C-alpha cells in the first residue's frame, strides 16, 4: 500500500507541471488570436469603410480540451493555424492599402502635371502669333435659350436696356448684365462687364458663372489663348463651382482651336472622370467635341 501511494504521488507531481504548461500555452495562443483578430478588424475598417468586412477564410475547428480545462494537442494546432491564416490576410490587406495609396498619389501627380503643362503652354501661345479666328457662334433656335442654366437660373426680368444700363447691385445682376451683352454678340463689352463683375464680386456662387462666361466671351471673340487661361483658372480655383465642368469643356474647345489637340483630349478625359454627372446638355456635346479634337475612342 505504501509503495502504491508513493507511486501515485510521483505520478501526480509529474502531471501537474505538464498540465500547467499546457494551460499557459493555450492562454498565450488565445491572446495571440484575439490580438491578431483585433488588428485585422482595424485594417478591414480602413479597406472597407462603407461595407461589411470580408471574413477570413479560416477553417476553424472546435477546441478540444483535455481533462482539467487545458487545450489538447489538436486544439493548440487548430489555434496556431488560425493565427497563421489571420496574419496572412492581415499582411494582404496591409499591402492593398499601400497599393491604393500609391495609385492615388500617381493620379494626383498626373493631374498636377497636366495643369502645369497647360499653364506653361498657354504662356507660350500668348507670346506667339495671333490665334486663328473662331467661327461665328451659331444662333440657337428661337424656342431654345442661348444657354441652359442650372437652378436657380439667372433672372432675366425687366431690366434697363443695354443703351442705358443700371449699375448692378448684386453678383447676379452683374452676371446678367454681361450675359445680355454676350447674347447680343457684343463680345468686347461683355468681356469688360464680366471682368468688372468678377473683380467686384470675387466670391459666392455667381463667380463660377461669371468667369466661365468671360472665358466663352473671349473664345467667341476669336481669342482662344486668353479664353483658355480664364477657363483653366475657373476650374482650378473653384472645382466645385456651378460652371466648373463647363469651363473644362470650353477649355477643350479653346485648345482645339489652338491646335493643341492632345491636350484637348486630356481635358475631355478629365472632364469625364471628375464630373461624370455633368448636366445632360454638356454631356451631349462631348462626343462631337472629341471628334473635332481627333481624340481616340474611349
Beta strands, then each sheet from edge to edge (+ up, - down):
end
